Amino acid sequence: MELAVVYPVYNEVDLIKDTATRTIEFLRENIEDDFKVVFVTDGSTDGTQQEADRLAEDFDEVKHLEYDDRLGKGLAFEKAFENIDSEIFVYSDADLSTDLKHLEDIHGFLKENPIAIGSRRISSGFERGMFREIPSIFFNEMLRLSFMSEVKDHQCGFKGFRAQEVDGLFDEVDSDHWFWDAEMLVRAQRNNIDIKEFPVEWEEASDSKVSVFEDSMYFLKKIFELRVKLWKS
């Protein structure tokens, strides 16, 4: 089953070469199936798109999907899902905050499960400043209570899908950025799609683009909007 590892990237010119080489090296050594490493760029202004083009020329395994408009993480992943021919898709943060060794884990889990997701909340294998950790705990619990979700970590940027089993699911998801993960998992459970959640080692990036106050307001708004949509449906 061919694997596509998707990295949505926006203004990440300083790290994508390292991300590509480390991912390819790991997969060559640990995955027997064919694979692709897919960079989806969307309106970067720092040379990320040009660097992704060079990587696609240098490595047969690298594919680059380029878009001029800002898509957001969720929609960027959906573009890869629509345009790349693979049976298994994994998306991950390009800063490799989730340890690469878990690509082998998620690849194995996806042979038996339609969705597999990394979780920082099954075990205590990560450290995070409380300024960011407290809102994350709060929103996970809100999602669990609001939608009866059984997922412990909706927001970890490490998720995988078997293409055939989730075909059509993404069409139901209206969010395209930070809330995409949460809405997708809520809708998957409403559609009785099994989700395998497993522990991962995760390290917070020092230059994270997360804004705690703005993102907190955004999440509250999106939770309310999704609750209303599902109530009306």
N, C-alpha and C positions, 0 to 999 in steps of 0.2 A: 504494500500500500504506500504510494508515494506521499511524502510529507512536504508541506510548504510551511516554512517558518516566516511569519510576516512581521516586519518591523515598520509601523507607521513612524515617520520621522519628519520633524519640522525644525529647521535651523539647528541641525546636529552635525555639522561638517567635521567637527573635531573628533567625533567618536565613531562614525559609521565604518571607517576602514577597519578599525580594531574590532568592532562588532562583527563585521563580515568574516574576517580572517579567523577569529576565535570560534565563531559558530560553525564555519565550514570545517575547521580542523576537528572540532568535537564530533560533528555528525559523521565525518569520514571514518573516525576511529570507533564510533559507538553505535551507529545505525546501519543495518544491512540494507534497508530499503533505499530507493532513490529519493532525492530530496532537492528542494529549491530554497534559496534564501531570498525573500522578496522585500525590497524596500519600496514603500509607498510615500512619495514626497508630495507635499501640497502647499505650494506657494512660498517655499523657503527663499530667503533673501541673502543667505550667507555662503552660497556655493554648494549647499547640500545636494541639490539636484545634479550638478555637474560631477560631483564626487561619486554619486550613485551611478551615473553613466559610466564613469571610468571603472568602477568595480564590476559592472555588468560586462564590460569588455575584457577585464582581466580574469574573471572567474566564470566558467560555464554554469556554475550553480546559481549565480546571482541574477535576479530579474529586477528590473526597475519600472515601476508604474509612476508616471509623473502627471501631476495636476496643478493647474495654475491657481485655483481657488483653495482657500483653507477649508479642509473637510472635517477636521476633528478625528480623534482616534477611531471611533466606532465606524464612521462612514469610510475612512481610509481602509480599514480592515475589510469592510463589505466590498469595496472595489477590488481588492485582491481576491476575495472569495468568488466574485463574478468573472474575473478575467484570467485567473490562473487555473490550469487543469491539474488538480491534485485530489487525492481521496481523503487526506487528513490535513487540517489546517491548524496551526498554532500561532497565536500572536503573543508577542512579548515586548516589554519596554526595551528600547534600543540601548539604554544605558546598562543593560544586563543586571539590573537590580536583583532579579531572580537568578540564582546560580544555574549556569548552563547544564550542569549534570541532570537537572530535572527535565531536560528535553528527552532524555532516554526514558524517564519515568512516564511522562505524559504520552509519549509515543506508544508505550506498552498499554497504558490504560485505555487509549483510544481504539485499540484493537477489540476491546470488549464493551466500551461505553460510548454513547453518541456525543457526550460532552464531558470533558475533564478539566478541572480548574485547580490552580494552585491556591493554597490557603496559608496565611500567616497566623491564623487563629486556632489551628488544630494543635500546634505546638508553640513553644516560646522561642523559636529559633531566629528571632530578629530583634533589633534594638531600634527604637524610634523616639524622637523627642515627644514629650507629653503634649506640647502645643499642637502637634498634628495627630497624635494618637487618640486623644480624648474625643475630638470630633469624629474620627473614623469609627471608633467603638459606638458612639451615639447613633450614627447613621446606619450602621449595620443592624443595630437593634431596632431602629425605626422600620427598616425594610422588613425585618423578620416579623415584627408585630403587625405592620400595615398590610402585608401580603401573605402572611403565614409561610414565609420562605424558610426552608430548611438549610439554606446556605449560611455558613458562618462568616465567610469573607467574600463579599460581592465585588470588591474594588481591586483586588490584587491583579496586576497587569500580566497575568500568565494564564491563558485559557486556550483550550483546544477543542476541535469539532471534527466529527466524521461528516463529510460533506453530504452524503446521501440522506442521513438521518435528520439533519437540521435544514434541509432544503425547504424554503418557505418561511422559516422562523424569523429570519432577519427582516423580511418584508413587513412584519408586524411591529418592528421596533421603530419608534419615531425619533428617539434621541440619537445624536450623532457624535457626542464627545464624552465627557467624563461620566455621564449617567448611562451611557450605552450598555456597559457591563451589567449594571443593576437591572435595567429594564429587560435586557435579553434573558437574564437568569429568572426573573419573575415570570416572564412569558413562557419560557421553556417549561417551568414547573406547572403552569396552567395548562400546557399542552401535554403533560405527562411524559416529558422527555427526561430520561434518567441523567443525573449529574453526578459524576464522581469527583469528590473534593478530597485533595490529598495535601499533606504538609510540604512546604518548601522553605528553603533557606533564602532569606531576602535581606537585602541591605539598602537602606534609603540613600538615594543619590544626594550629594551635598548641594548640587545646583538644580534641585527639583523646581519645576515650574508651578507647583501647587501654591495657590494663595488661599490660606485657611479661611479668612473671613468671606472672600468672594465666593469660594467654592462651597462653603457652608450654606450661604444664602441660595446658591444655585441648586444644591441638593435638596434643600427643603422645598423649594418651588417645584422641582421635578417630581419629588415624591407625591406632593399634593396633586399635581397634574395627572400623574399616572393613576393615582387612586380614583380620581374623578372619571378618567377614561374607562377604567375597568368596571367601575360601578355602572356606567351608562351602557356598556356593551352586553 
